[in-house]
Amino acid sequence: DAAGTLDVGWRLAGPFEAIRLRTERHAAGTGRVPRVLLLERGDLRMRKARAAFCLSFFGCAGFNIAQSETLSDADLVVLCGADADYPDLARAIVPQVRVPVIVAGLPKDQVDALTAAGIAGFVHVRSNAVATLREWQDRLGIAR
């Protein structure tokens, strides 16, 4: 405008801030921050790349993020590895945990088999981050 100011009716970060604040309210009310385990297995390059992506993806929601090659206590487990390793990983990990297990990436040819093996979802570069993070907050019982 003529005064040199820009009226921005909304901020791009707004939805992410609301997601993070929702997690913080949950933590304040329950005394704990939901924990996401990035379970890294297989090919070093792929697991590190996918774990780095998921660290940012779930981290912006205010979740407590752990990265490990071994299972540990978590509210959500994210398999981070190469597409070719996911079917065996899913069959090995899903029966060992009582929490949802998802896959970092979208191995299109394996989605049905992974879902049949108990995989609860997928996160990848084409995921709608706001919708996906809200969905996982809902599924983990984080009140709106």
FIDO-292201 format. One record per atom (N, C-alpha, C): residue in three letters; x, y, z. Coordinates in steps of 0.05 Angstrom, whole numbers, plus 5000, padded with zeros to 4 digits. Each point is the difference from the previous one (the first is absolute). Layout:
alaXYZ...
//
This chain:
asp501649765000asp498450245000asp501750255000ala498750235000ala501550254998ala501850065024ala499449895023ala501650055024ala502449815001gly500249814982gly502349824999gly499749765019thr497649955010thr499649775018thr498549794984leu500349765009leu498749774988leu498049885020asp497549994992asp498049885018asp499849704993val501149845018val499849714997val497849905018gly497949914989gly497749915016gly500549755016trp502149854993trp500749765014trp502949954997arg501149835016arg502849934999arg500349714991leu501949954983leu500549734990leu500649815023ala501450095020ala500749835023ala497749955019gly497850154997gly497849995019gly498949725006pro499449844979pro499049735006pro502149825015phe502550044994phe502149845014phe500250095029glu499750275005glu500150105027glu497749895016ala497649984988ala497749895013ala500449715007ile501249854982ile500649715005ile501949975024arg502150164999arg502049995022arg498750085027leu498450215000leu498750085024leu498149795011arg498649864982arg498349785008arg501649795014thr502349934990thr501749805013thr500950105027glu500850265001glu500850115026glu497850005021arg497550064991arg497849995019arg499649715010his500249814982his499849725008his502149935020ala502550084995ala502249945018ala499550135028ala499150245000ala499550145025ala497849865016gly498049894986gly497749875013gly500649725009thr501849864986thr500649725005thr502749965014gly501750194998gly502649975012gly502049864982arg499349954975arg501949884982arg499550084971val502250024985val499950074972val499949744984pro498149974981pro499949754984pro502749954987arg500949755000arg502649934990arg499849854974val501650094980val500149874974val502849884997leu500149744995leu502549864996leu500549974971leu502250114991leu501049974972leu501849755000leu498949784993leu501549745001leu501549974974glu502650035001glu501750004977glu501249714996arg499549904976arg501049734994arg500849994970gly502049834994gly500849954973gly501950214989asp499750054974asp501850174984asp500550265015leu502650065006leu500750235015leu499050274988arg500550034974arg499250254987arg497050045001met498549804994met497150034999met498850045028arg501049855020arg498950035027arg500650275012lys502450104995lys500750265010lys498450234986ala499749974974ala498450214986ala497150005009arg498949775003arg497249985008arg499650085029ala501949935017ala499950085028ala500250315002ala501850124984ala500350295001ala497450144991phe498749894979phe497550114991phe497949985023cys499849775012cys497949965021cys500750155026leu502550055005leu500850165023leu498750284998ser500350114976ser498850274996ser496949984998phe499049804986phe497249974996phe498549985027phe500849825017phe498649965026phe501050205021gly502550094997gly501150195019gly498550265000cys499150104977cys498650254999cys497349995014ala499049765006ala497549965015ala500550005030gly502550015008gly500550015029gly500349725012phe500149794984phe500349735011phe502849965011asn500349825018asn502649925010asn501049794980ile502350054987ile501049834979ile502449855010ala500049744995ala502449835006ala500849864974gln502649984996gln501049854977gln501649775010ser499549764990ser501449765010ser499949784979glu501849815003glu500049764984glu498549775015thr499350065025thr498649805016thr497350115010leu498149825005leu497450085010leu500350115028ser498450205006ser499850115027ser497150115004asp499450085024asp497450105006asp499350244982ala497649994988ala499150224983ala497049994997asp498950224991asp497150014993asp499549954971leu502150034984leu499949964971leu502749924991val500249794983val502549914989val500050054970val502250134991val500350064972val502349834989leu499549824981leu502149854988leu501550174980cys502650035004cys501750164982cys502149824987gly499749954975gly501849824986gly499550024970ala500949794986ala499649994971ala497449854993asp498850084979asp497449874992asp500249705000ala502249894989ala500249714997ala500049865027asp500850145021asp500249885027asp497450015015tyr498150174992tyr497650055016tyr498249755004pro499549834981pro498349775005pro501049835023asp502649934999asp501249845022asp499950155026leu500750255000leu500050175024leu497250015012ala498050044984ala497250015010ala499249745013arg500649784987arg499349745011arg501549945026ala502350115003ala501649965025ala499150195022ile499550254994ile499650215020ile497150025009val498150004982val497250045008val499049815022pro500749744999pro499049825021pro501450055027gln502250155000gln501550045025gln499050245016val498350174988val499250255013val496950025002arg499150165019arg497250055003arg499250284991val501750134985val499550274990val500049994970pro498950214987pro500050014971pro502950014989val500349864978val502650014985val499450104972ile501650204992ile499750124974ile502749984985val499950064974val502349994983val500850284990ala502650065001ala501050244988ala500549954971gly498550134983gly500149954971gly497449894990leu499849974975leu497549884988leu500849814978pro500749755008pro500749794981pro497449904986lys499350134978lys497449964987lys499349714994asp502049844992asp499549724994asp499549835025gln500550115023gln499949845025gln497850105019val498650214993val498150115019val498049795010asp498849854982asp498049805008asp501249795019ala502449904993ala501349795016ala500850125027leu500950245001leu500850135025leu497650055018thr497850094988thr497550045015thr499049735011ala500249794984ala499149745009ala501849905023ala502550095000ala501949925022ala499650175025gly498150194999gly499450165024gly501150285000ile501250094978ile500950284998ile497650185000ala500150215018ala497750175004ala500150264983gly502150044985gly500150244983gly502750044989phe500350224984phe502450074986phe500450305002val502550095004val500750284999val502250034979his499750204983his501950044978his499950294991val501750064981val500250284991val497450114988arg498349834991arg497450094988arg497850005021ser500549925024ser498050015021ser499150285005asn497550045005asn499050265010asn500750015029ala502150155007ala501150005027ala497950085021val498550214995val498150095019val497949795005ala498849894979ala498049805003ala501149745013thr502349924992thr501249765012thr500750035029leu501150235008leu500750045028leu497450025017arg498050134990arg497450015014arg498849725003glu500249844979glu499049735001glu501449845022trp502750025001trp501449855021trp499550115028gln499650265002gln499250105026gln497349885008asp498149994982asp497449885006asp500449705008arg501549864984arg500349715004arg501549945026leu501750195009leu501549965025leu498550115024gly497550104995gly498450095023gly500650275010ile501250174983ile500750275008ile497550184996ala498950105021ala497450154999ala500450254983arg498050084986arg500050244984arg499850255017
//
